[in-house]
Amino acid sequence: QVQLVESGGGLVQPGGSLRLSCAASGTFTSIDAMGWYRQAPGKDRELVASISSGGSTNYADSAKGRFAISRDKAKNTVYLQMNVLKPEDTAVYYCTTNYNWAGFYSTWGQGIQVTVSS
């Protein structure tokens, strides 16, 4: 079983930057894709960015050019560098991963608040 712990959220002014981190721990054979989703009040959870075990990345249109996802496979950690933040980026951000442990599973972190406001 894998646990995900997110960190790095908080309050930032429009145009500012934040870096989210998500560390995976527990029992697993391998970590596959990792990613970030977000959910704003009254809205559905949506994909922000994902990264495969091979390093291929995928971004939502709203994140392209402003956000960058990366991972440290040795630390089983995924990062989301968010630049030029806008008020519409305000949401709870969730980390997710697929992993292998006698089968393939997915799990989610508890979520971390990002608020962009002046």
Summary of the structure (lengths in Angstrom):
residues: 118
radius of gyration: 13.9
end to end distance: 40.1
largest distance: 48.0
contacts: 356
relative contact order: 0.33
helix: 5%
strand: 58%
